[in-house]
């Protein structure tokens, strides 16, 4: 997994909305799907792309799979974007 997969995962509006939901805490796929007007299979596909991009992780508890935000990857992307800007805004 690398930046390419992470950025690709974030390029879709639905996946960004899923990330936004997960910032409030872990959720099951069913809870996430209830927030959208799409099939469970479509939501599962989006979760798979987010997982492949390292942006979410999952854990099984009984019959439920909980998804959680992987903040370390998001922090890495943010650091890269800040570095990409080059000059610290306070130095201008």
N, CA and C of each residue as an Amber inpcrd file, in Angstrom:
protein
   276
   0.8510000  -1.1780000   0.0000000   0.0000000   0.0000000   0.0000000
   0.8870000   1.2290000   0.0000000   0.5000000   2.2410000  -0.7660000
   1.2720000   3.4580000  -0.8330000   0.3770000   4.6490000  -1.0790000
   1.0320000   5.7550000  -1.3480000   0.2820000   6.9940000  -1.5850000
  -0.7010000   6.8510000  -2.7320000  -0.2880000   6.1470000  -3.7860000
  -1.1610000   6.0170000  -4.9530000  -2.5040000   5.4180000  -4.5580000
  -2.4640000   4.3170000  -3.8070000  -3.7020000   3.6560000  -3.3930000
  -4.5140000   4.5380000  -2.4460000  -3.8260000   5.2330000  -1.5520000
  -4.5190000   6.1060000  -0.5920000  -5.1980000   7.2730000  -1.2990000
  -4.4800000   7.9070000  -2.2090000  -5.0550000   9.0480000  -2.9300000
  -6.1780000   8.6010000  -3.8510000  -6.0230000   7.4450000  -4.4830000
  -7.0850000   6.9070000  -5.3190000  -8.3390000   6.6640000  -4.4830000
  -8.1540000   6.1040000  -3.3030000  -9.2900000   5.8290000  -2.4230000
 -10.0050000   7.1210000  -2.0210000  -9.2470000   8.1780000  -1.8240000
  -9.8470000   9.4540000  -1.4090000 -10.4280000  10.2380000  -2.5750000
 -10.2140000   9.7820000  -3.7930000 -10.6790000  10.5460000  -4.9550000
 -12.1900000  10.4530000  -5.1600000 -12.8400000   9.5270000  -4.4810000
 -14.2750000   9.3300000  -4.6610000 -15.0490000  10.0090000  -3.5280000
 -16.0900000  10.7460000  -3.8910000 -16.8770000  11.4990000  -2.9090000
 -17.5050000  10.5850000  -1.8530000 -18.0430000   9.4570000  -2.2720000
 -18.6600000   8.5340000  -1.3130000 -17.6390000   8.0440000  -0.3040000
 -16.4470000   7.7090000  -0.7710000 -15.4180000   7.2320000   0.1550000
 -14.9780000   8.3320000   1.1090000 -14.9320000   9.5630000   0.6360000
 -14.6160000  10.6730000   1.5460000 -15.7140000  10.8330000   2.5910000
 -16.9670000  10.6210000   2.2010000 -18.0710000  10.6970000   3.1570000
 -17.9760000   9.5670000   4.1830000 -17.5600000   8.3910000   3.7540000
 -17.3620000   7.2810000   4.6890000 -16.2670000   7.6380000   5.6890000
 -15.1630000   8.2020000   5.2130000 -14.0940000   8.6290000   6.1220000
 -14.6230000   9.6470000   7.1260000 -15.4600000  10.5530000   6.6450000
 -16.0370000  11.5670000   7.5240000 -16.9080000  10.9150000   8.6070000
 -17.6670000   9.8960000   8.2390000 -18.4750000   9.1720000   9.2290000
 -17.5790000   8.5050000  10.2770000 -16.4930000   7.9160000   9.8260000
 -15.6250000   7.1640000  10.7290000 -14.8130000   8.0430000  11.6650000
 -14.7390000   9.3370000  11.3810000 -13.9840000  10.2100000  12.2870000
 -14.6540000  10.2830000  13.6560000 -15.9410000   9.9220000  13.7110000
 -16.6710000   9.9420000  14.9780000 -16.5710000   8.6240000  15.7400000
 -15.9020000   7.6440000  15.1670000 -15.7170000   6.3660000  15.8500000
 -16.0010000   5.1860000  14.9390000 -15.7040000   4.0150000  15.4440000
 -15.8650000   2.7730000  14.6880000 -17.3250000   2.5370000  14.3350000
 -17.5430000   1.9360000  13.1690000 -18.8900000   1.6210000  12.7080000
 -18.8850000   0.2830000  11.9850000 -20.0260000  -0.3850000  12.0180000
 -20.1750000  -1.6070000  11.2270000 -20.4930000  -1.2150000   9.7890000
 -20.3150000  -2.1640000   8.8840000 -20.6500000  -1.9100000   7.4840000
 -22.1320000  -1.5780000   7.3430000 -22.9700000  -2.2440000   8.1230000
 -24.4080000  -1.9700000   8.0780000 -24.7430000  -0.5610000   8.5220000
 -24.0670000  -0.0930000   9.5730000 -24.2840000   1.2840000  10.0480000
 -23.8420000   2.2880000   8.9850000 -22.7230000   2.0020000   8.3380000
 -22.2270000   2.8870000   7.2800000 -23.2070000   2.8830000   6.1150000
 -23.6630000   1.7030000   5.7120000 -24.5840000   1.5790000   4.5800000
 -25.8870000   2.3170000   4.8390000 -26.3260000   2.3650000   6.0960000
 -27.5770000   3.0480000   6.4370000 -27.5030000   4.5470000   6.1630000
 -26.3050000   5.0780000   6.0330000 -26.1210000   6.5120000   5.7680000
 -26.1820000   6.8510000   4.2890000 -26.2970000   5.8370000   3.4290000
 -26.2640000   6.0450000   1.9910000 -27.4540000   5.3580000   1.3260000
 -27.8190000   5.8520000   0.1660000 -28.8760000   5.1990000  -0.6100000
 -28.2270000   4.3680000  -1.7150000 -27.5160000   3.3290000  -1.2980000
 -26.8710000   2.4010000  -2.2240000 -26.8920000   1.0270000  -1.5810000
 -26.6060000   0.0220000  -2.3720000 -26.6560000  -1.3450000  -1.8650000
 -25.5130000  -1.6110000  -0.8880000 -25.7180000  -2.6190000  -0.0600000
 -24.6780000  -3.0530000   0.8680000 -23.4230000  -3.4810000   0.0970000
 -23.6220000  -4.1010000  -1.0710000 -22.4860000  -4.5410000  -1.8870000
 -21.6550000  -3.3520000  -2.3620000 -22.3160000  -2.2710000  -2.7280000
 -21.5980000  -1.0740000  -3.1820000 -20.8060000  -0.4680000  -2.0320000
 -21.4240000  -0.3890000  -0.8600000 -20.7210000   0.1360000   0.3110000
 -19.5330000  -0.7650000   0.6430000 -19.7160000  -2.0710000   0.5520000
 -18.6210000  -3.0050000   0.8120000 -17.4640000  -2.7870000  -0.1610000
 -17.7910000  -2.5090000  -1.4220000 -16.7420000  -2.2090000  -2.4070000
 -15.9640000  -0.9610000  -1.9850000 -16.6810000   0.0940000  -1.6100000
 -16.0080000   1.3310000  -1.1820000 -15.1330000   1.0730000   0.0440000
 -15.6370000   0.2800000   0.9890000 -14.8390000  -0.0400000   2.1770000
 -13.5990000  -0.8390000   1.8050000 -13.7120000  -1.7130000   0.8310000
 -12.5640000  -2.4940000   0.3650000 -11.4970000  -1.5890000  -0.2440000
 -11.9200000  -0.6130000  -1.0420000 -10.9670000   0.3290000  -1.6430000
 -10.2860000   1.1470000  -0.5510000 -11.0480000   1.5980000   0.4370000
 -10.4740000   2.3630000   1.5490000  -9.4940000   1.5050000   2.3450000
  -9.8310000   0.2570000   2.5270000  -8.9440000  -0.6580000   3.2480000
  -7.6640000  -0.9030000   2.4470000  -7.7930000  -1.1220000   1.1420000
  -6.6230000  -1.3110000   0.2800000  -5.7300000  -0.0840000   0.2880000
  -6.3220000   1.0900000   0.4400000  -5.5580000   2.3320000   0.5050000
  -4.9810000   2.6190000   1.8760000  -5.2600000   1.7440000   2.8320000
  -4.7180000   1.9080000   4.1770000  -5.4470000   2.9460000   5.0110000
  -6.5570000   3.4590000   4.5030000  -7.2570000   4.5330000   5.2030000
  -8.1990000   4.0330000   6.2880000  -8.6200000   2.7860000   6.1810000
  -9.4360000   2.1750000   7.2340000  -8.9030000   0.7800000   7.5280000
  -9.1960000   0.3220000   8.7200000  -8.8990000  -1.0570000   9.0820000
 -10.1830000  -1.6650000   9.6220000 -10.2010000  -2.9670000   9.7080000
 -11.4090000  -3.6210000  10.2080000 -11.0440000  -4.6590000  11.2560000
 -12.0320000  -4.9850000  12.0730000 -11.8680000  -6.0290000  13.0710000
 -13.2160000  -6.7260000  13.2490000 -13.1500000  -8.0050000  13.4650000
 -14.3700000  -8.8010000  13.6340000 -14.6610000  -8.9530000  15.1240000
 -15.9110000  -8.7060000  15.4640000 -16.4040000  -8.9580000  16.8180000
 -17.6870000  -9.7680000  16.6640000 -17.5720000 -11.0650000  16.8880000
 -18.7210000 -11.9340000  16.6740000 -19.1020000 -11.9490000  15.2080000
 -20.3560000 -11.6640000  14.9230000 -20.8090000 -11.6640000  13.5250000
 -20.6630000 -10.2990000  12.8590000 -20.1340000  -9.3220000  13.5630000
 -20.0140000  -7.9640000  13.0210000 -18.5650000  -7.6410000  12.6650000
 -18.4120000  -6.8500000  11.6210000 -17.1050000  -6.3140000  11.2530000
 -17.1690000  -4.8130000  11.4770000 -16.2720000  -4.3220000  12.3160000
 -16.2070000  -2.8970000  12.6110000 -15.0780000  -2.2720000  11.7960000
 -15.3540000  -1.1150000  11.2520000 -14.3660000  -0.3560000  10.4810000
 -13.9480000   0.8540000  11.2860000 -12.6590000   1.1690000  11.2100000
 -12.1490000   2.3390000  11.9120000 -11.1630000   3.0960000  11.0280000
 -11.0740000   4.3750000  11.2760000 -10.1810000   5.2520000  10.5410000
  -8.7410000   4.9600000  10.9170000  -7.8660000   4.9120000   9.9390000
  -6.4360000   4.7400000  10.1870000  -5.8010000   6.1180000  10.1200000
  -5.7450000   6.7840000  11.2440000  -5.2790000   8.1730000  11.2680000
  -3.7970000   8.3090000  10.9290000  -2.9990000   7.2600000  11.1420000
  -1.5710000   7.3900000  10.8460000  -1.3380000   7.6040000   9.3490000
  -2.1100000   6.9390000   8.4950000  -1.9620000   7.1340000   7.0490000
  -2.4360000   8.5370000   6.6670000  -3.5200000   8.9810000   7.2540000
  -4.0380000  10.3260000   6.9690000  -3.0310000  11.3810000   7.4170000
  -2.4160000  11.1780000   8.5770000  -1.3890000  12.1130000   9.0490000
  -0.1840000  12.1330000   8.1070000   0.1850000  10.9720000   7.5750000
   1.3020000  10.8880000   6.6240000   0.9760000  11.6690000   5.3500000
  -0.2460000  11.5400000   4.8660000  -0.6740000  12.2750000   3.6650000
  -0.6730000  13.7760000   3.9420000  -1.1800000  14.1590000   5.1120000
  -1.2040000  15.5800000   5.4640000   0.2110000  16.1500000   5.5370000
   1.1330000  15.4000000   6.1300000   2.5210000  15.8630000   6.2220000
   3.1210000  16.0280000   4.8300000   2.8120000  15.0870000   3.9320000
   3.3120000  15.1780000   2.5660000   2.7490000  16.4120000   1.8720000
   1.4570000  16.6780000   2.0450000   0.8400000  17.8470000   1.4190000
   1.4330000  19.1500000   1.9540000   1.6690000  19.1970000   3.2540000
   2.2850000  20.3970000   3.8410000   3.6820000  20.5870000   3.2770000
   4.4400000  19.4990000   3.1710000   5.7800000  19.5700000   2.6090000
   5.7370000  19.9800000   1.1400000   4.7170000  19.5250000   0.4260000
   4.5580000  19.8540000  -0.9850000   4.3920000  21.3550000  -1.1940000
   3.7360000  21.9940000  -0.2340000   3.5670000  23.4590000  -0.3120000
   4.9120000  24.1640000  -0.3310000   5.9140000  23.5300000   0.2250000
   7.2590000  24.0880000   0.1790000   7.5390000  25.0450000   1.3140000
   7.2440000  26.2830000   1.1060000   7.5900000  27.3430000   2.0630000
   6.5490000  27.4030000   3.1610000   7.0350000  27.5000000   4.3830000
   6.1330000  27.7080000   5.5250000   5.4430000  29.0600000   5.3370000
   4.1550000  29.0890000   5.4940000   3.3890000  30.3090000   5.2830000
   3.8520000  31.4450000   6.1960000   4.4300000  31.1100000   7.3730000
   4.9200000  32.1440000   8.2870000   6.2060000  32.7890000   7.7800000
   6.8730000  32.1570000   6.8220000   8.1220000  32.6990000   6.2990000
   7.9030000  33.6990000   5.1820000   6.6660000  33.8550000   4.7060000
   6.3900000  34.7810000   3.6010000   6.4450000  36.2090000   4.0380000
